[in-house]
């Protein structure tokens, strides 16, 4: 059983930055593809970014490409999401997720085996 705990959410001004972190425990972190998803009020959970087990391959939603960067540190069992040029439409609860695979990425909610509890990101002036 893998436990995922997110941190780093909060309030940011439009054009500002936030850095989210997800700490994993209880499993072999390097066996998992990792992803970030978000869910705004009244909307479905949507894909944001994913990274493969080795950190060699990343993939982003079009809406965040060029603004967000996903990375991971297998020695520290952490995955981070650096969010720059934040916009009000980025306001959502952000979730960290893990998929038990060293071959596939994690780009759909149904593909996740584990979820964190979520962290709120609010972008507002």
N, C-alpha and C positions, 0 to 999 in steps of 0.2 A: 504494500500500500504506500503510495506516494502522497506526501502532504506538500501543498504549495501555499506560500504566504506572500502576498503582495504588499508593497509599501511604496511610498513616494507620491501618492496622489495629493491633490489639494487644489487651490485656486491659483489661476494664472491669468494675466492680462492677454488680450489678443496680441499676437506677435511674440509672446513670451515662450518660455521653455519649462518643461518638467522632465524629470527622470524617474521612471518606474523601475522597481526591482522586484524580482520574484525569487524567493529562497525555497529550494526543494530539499526534502528529507524523506528517508524511508525507502529509498530505492537506488538503483544504479543510474545516476543522472545522465551519464553519457549514452545510455541505451534509449533515450527518449528524444524525439523531435519536440520542440517547444514552440508555443505560439501565444500571441496576445490577441484577445478579442475585446469588443466593447459593446455595451448595450445602453442606448439612450431611452428615456422614458417613453413608453408607448411604441417602441420599436423592437424588432428582433435583434438578437445577438449577431454581431457581424465580425468578420475577420479583419484583423489589422496587419499582423506581420507574423512570420514564422522563420525558424532557423533549424537547420538539420542538426544531427547529433554532434558533428565535428565542427560546427560553426562555419563551414565552408560555403554552404548554400543558404541564401536568404530570399524571401519573397514577400512582397508588400501589396496591400490593397492600393488601387489607383489613387484613392482619396488621400493617402498619406505618403505616397512615394515622393522621395526627395526632401521630406520634412522629418520623417521618423526613421530611427535606426535601431534595429534589434541586434543584440549580441549576447553571447553566453560565455561563462567561465566554468568549464567542467571541473576544475580543481576546487572551486568554491561553491559548486552546485547552485549557481545563480544565472538568471537570464534577465537582461535589462532592456528597457525601451526608452531611448532618448527621443523626446518629442520637442521639436523646434517649430517656430512659426505657427504656434497654436492659434486655432480659430474657434469661434463660438460653436461651430458644428462638431468640434472634437469633444464637446462636453458629453460625458457618459461615465458609466461604471466600467472600469477596465479589468479584465480577467486574464490571468495567466492560466495556461493549459498545457498538458503533456500528452504525448501520443507514444505508445510503446512501439517504436520503430526506428531502425537504423538505416532504413531505405527511403521511407516516405516522409513528406512534410506534413504539416498540420494546418489546413486552410479552411476547414469547415467544422462547425461546432460538433457535429455528429461523430467526427473522427477522434475527438479527445477522449482519453481514458481517465484523466484526472483534471480537476478544476481547483483554482484558488477561490477565496471568498470574495474577491473583488476589491477595488479601491476607486474612490470617486475622483474624477477629474472634472473641474469646472473652469471654463474659460469665459471670462466676463470682465467688462470694464466697470 
